[in-house]
């Protein structure tokens, strides 16, 4: 009888020990299974591709910014020097076709009409270069019914009187507006043409014909000399 009690007590003790060890074993089994699952997921995930050309750090960003090319200089301005670029604009007083701008006096020989342009009178003439090929030539024939003329002319290439002549001349031609003063004043179309002949560095001889369509056709031939001046 006493032996049976001892056997029963030992049996209960064994069951208690086994019952206490089962949760710990279950926890360890779950932990081992979780670690194995994590390892398998990492093995299946593709390794990130390391592109040596891609850099995401702030240092790389500043380095790439510094490596960017600076603002390029305008190639058009580099190809054309300042003096050539200026030729495309209007520069009052510039020389045209090698002939300087000038202001001077002339005698007007009237060929037809009743204004100062159509009669023999004194005149003030000028040439103001605008571009290398165009110029303004304001002038005034002073006398009875003084006539003002404001033409714009195209200056042609210089030419020589003869092959051996050292002096060259520059033909010009153009159109503008003329208006007379006094009683019965009129304004109308003006046609002009002539030649400039450089005389040294300071003077230019000139001769030109002016035809103004006012009340009548006024025609005058002006022959004079001008004093050269540089641009302003």
C-alpha positions as CSV (number, residue, x, y, z in Angstrom):
1,X,0.0,0.0,0.0
2,X,2.8,2.4,0.9
3,X,4.5,1.5,-2.4
4,X,1.4,2.4,-4.4
5,X,1.3,5.8,-2.9
6,X,4.9,6.4,-3.7
7,X,4.4,5.3,-7.3
8,X,1.4,7.6,-7.7
9,X,3.4,10.5,-6.2
10,X,6.3,10.0,-8.6
11,X,3.9,9.8,-11.5
12,X,2.2,13.1,-10.6
13,X,5.6,14.7,-10.2
14,X,6.7,13.6,-13.7
15,X,3.5,14.9,-15.3
16,X,4.0,18.3,-13.6
17,X,7.6,18.5,-14.8
18,X,6.5,17.6,-18.3
19,X,3.6,20.1,-18.3
20,X,5.9,22.9,-17.3
21,X,8.5,22.2,-20.0
22,X,5.9,22.1,-22.8
23,X,5.2,25.9,-23.1
24,X,8.9,26.7,-23.1
25,X,9.5,24.2,-25.8
26,X,6.6,25.6,-27.8
27,X,8.0,29.1,-27.5
28,X,11.4,28.0,-28.6
29,X,9.9,26.1,-31.5
30,X,7.9,29.2,-32.6
31,X,11.0,31.4,-32.3
32,X,13.1,29.0,-34.4
33,X,10.3,28.8,-37.0
34,X,10.1,32.7,-37.2
35,X,13.9,33.0,-37.6
36,X,13.9,30.4,-40.4
37,X,11.0,32.2,-42.2
38,X,12.8,35.6,-42.0
39,X,16.0,34.0,-43.3
40,X,14.1,32.5,-46.2
41,X,12.5,35.8,-47.1
42,X,15.9,37.6,-47.1
43,X,17.3,34.9,-49.3
44,X,14.4,35.2,-51.8
45,X,14.6,39.1,-51.9
46,X,16.8,40.3,-54.7
47,X,19.9,42.1,-53.6
48,X,19.8,45.9,-54.4
49,X,21.8,46.8,-57.6
50,X,24.5,49.2,-56.8
51,X,24.8,51.7,-59.7
52,X,28.2,53.5,-59.5
53,X,26.8,56.3,-61.5
54,X,23.9,57.0,-59.1
55,X,24.7,59.0,-56.0
56,X,22.0,60.3,-53.6
57,X,24.0,61.9,-50.9
58,X,24.1,65.7,-50.4
59,X,27.8,65.8,-51.4
60,X,27.1,64.1,-54.7
61,X,24.3,66.6,-55.4
62,X,26.5,69.5,-54.9
63,X,29.3,67.9,-56.9
64,X,26.9,67.4,-59.8
65,X,25.6,70.9,-59.5
66,X,29.2,72.3,-59.6
67,X,29.9,70.1,-62.6
68,X,27.1,71.6,-64.7
69,X,28.4,73.9,-67.5
70,X,28.3,77.6,-66.8
71,X,26.1,79.9,-68.9
72,X,27.5,79.9,-72.4
73,X,28.6,83.2,-73.9
74,X,26.4,84.3,-76.8
75,X,28.0,82.7,-79.8
76,X,26.6,85.4,-82.1
77,X,28.4,88.1,-80.1
78,X,31.6,86.1,-80.1
79,X,31.5,85.7,-83.9
80,X,30.8,89.4,-84.6
81,X,33.1,91.9,-83.1
82,X,31.6,95.1,-81.6
83,X,32.4,97.2,-84.6
84,X,30.6,94.7,-86.9
85,X,27.6,94.4,-84.7
86,X,27.3,98.2,-84.6
87,X,27.0,98.2,-88.4
88,X,23.5,96.8,-88.1
89,X,22.3,99.8,-86.1
90,X,21.9,103.5,-86.8
91,X,24.9,105.6,-85.7
92,X,24.4,109.3,-86.6
93,X,27.6,110.8,-87.9
94,X,29.2,107.5,-89.1
95,X,31.3,107.4,-92.3
96,X,29.6,105.9,-95.3
97,X,31.5,104.1,-98.0
98,X,34.7,105.8,-96.9
99,X,33.2,109.3,-97.0
100,X,32.8,111.2,-93.7
101,X,29.8,113.2,-92.5
102,X,30.1,116.9,-93.3
103,X,28.4,120.3,-93.1
104,X,29.1,123.0,-95.6
105,X,27.9,125.6,-98.1
106,X,27.0,125.5,-101.8
107,X,25.8,127.5,-104.6
108,X,22.4,126.5,-106.0
109,X,21.9,126.9,-109.7
110,X,18.1,127.1,-110.4
111,X,17.0,125.2,-113.4
112,X,13.3,125.3,-113.1
113,X,10.6,126.7,-110.8
114,X,9.8,129.7,-108.6
115,X,11.0,128.7,-105.2
116,X,14.6,129.2,-103.9
117,X,15.4,125.8,-105.2
118,X,14.3,126.6,-108.7
119,X,16.3,129.8,-108.7
120,X,20.0,130.7,-108.3
121,X,20.6,131.1,-104.6
122,X,22.9,130.4,-101.7
123,X,22.5,127.0,-99.9
124,X,23.6,125.2,-96.7
125,X,24.3,121.5,-97.2
126,X,25.1,118.6,-94.9
127,X,25.5,114.9,-94.9
128,X,24.9,112.8,-91.7
129,X,25.8,109.2,-92.0
130,X,23.3,106.8,-90.5
131,X,24.7,103.4,-91.5
132,X,27.7,102.4,-93.7
133,X,25.4,102.6,-96.7
134,X,22.6,105.1,-95.8
135,X,22.8,108.8,-94.9
136,X,20.5,111.8,-94.3
137,X,21.3,114.9,-96.4
138,X,19.4,117.9,-95.0
139,X,19.9,121.1,-96.9
140,X,18.2,124.5,-97.4
141,X,18.2,126.8,-100.4
142,X,18.0,130.3,-99.0
143,X,16.2,133.1,-100.9
144,X,12.7,134.1,-102.0
145,X,10.5,131.2,-100.8
146,X,13.3,129.4,-99.0
147,X,13.1,125.7,-99.5
148,X,14.0,123.0,-97.0
149,X,15.0,119.5,-98.2
150,X,15.2,116.3,-96.1
151,X,16.3,113.4,-98.2
152,X,17.7,110.0,-97.2
153,X,20.2,108.6,-99.7
154,X,21.9,105.3,-100.5
155,X,25.6,105.7,-100.9
156,X,27.1,103.4,-103.6
157,X,30.6,101.9,-103.8
158,X,33.4,104.4,-104.4
159,X,34.6,104.7,-108.0
160,X,37.4,106.4,-109.9
161,X,37.2,108.9,-112.7
162,X,39.9,107.1,-114.6
163,X,42.0,104.0,-113.8
164,X,45.1,106.2,-113.1
165,X,43.3,108.9,-111.2
166,X,44.2,108.9,-107.5
167,X,40.9,110.7,-106.6
168,X,37.7,108.6,-106.2
169,X,34.1,109.7,-106.0
170,X,31.0,108.2,-104.3
171,X,27.7,108.3,-106.1
172,X,24.5,108.6,-104.1
173,X,20.8,108.7,-104.7
174,X,17.6,108.8,-102.7
175,X,14.3,110.5,-101.9
176,X,12.6,112.5,-99.2
177,X,10.5,115.5,-98.5
178,X,10.8,119.2,-99.6
179,X,8.7,122.1,-98.5
180,X,8.8,125.8,-99.4
181,X,8.1,128.8,-97.2
182,X,6.5,132.1,-97.9
183,X,3.2,132.8,-99.6
184,X,1.7,129.7,-101.2
185,X,4.0,127.3,-99.3
186,X,3.9,123.8,-100.4
187,X,5.3,120.4,-99.4
188,X,6.0,117.4,-101.7
189,X,8.2,114.6,-102.8
190,X,11.9,115.2,-103.3
191,X,14.3,113.2,-105.5
192,X,18.0,113.7,-105.2
193,X,21.2,112.3,-106.6
194,X,24.9,113.3,-106.9
195,X,28.5,112.5,-106.0
196,X,30.8,113.1,-103.1
197,X,34.5,113.6,-103.7
198,X,36.8,113.4,-100.7
199,X,39.5,116.1,-100.5
200,X,42.0,115.1,-97.9
201,X,40.9,114.2,-94.4
202,X,39.0,117.4,-93.6
203,X,37.0,118.3,-96.6
204,X,34.6,116.8,-99.1
205,X,33.5,118.3,-102.4
206,X,29.9,117.5,-103.5
207,X,27.6,118.1,-106.4
208,X,24.0,117.1,-106.6
209,X,20.7,117.6,-108.3
210,X,17.4,118.1,-106.4
211,X,14.0,117.8,-107.9
212,X,11.0,118.8,-105.7
213,X,7.4,118.3,-106.7
214,X,5.7,121.3,-105.2
215,X,3.1,123.5,-106.9
216,X,5.5,123.2,-109.8
217,X,8.5,121.0,-110.5
218,X,11.4,122.7,-108.8
219,X,14.9,121.7,-110.0
220,X,18.2,122.9,-108.7
221,X,21.9,121.9,-109.1
222,X,24.0,122.4,-105.9
223,X,27.8,122.5,-106.0
224,X,29.7,123.0,-102.8
225,X,32.2,121.9,-100.2
226,X,31.7,120.4,-96.7
227,X,33.8,120.2,-93.6
228,X,34.2,116.7,-92.3
229,X,33.3,115.8,-88.7
230,X,33.4,112.5,-86.8
231,X,30.4,110.7,-85.3
232,X,28.6,112.1,-82.3
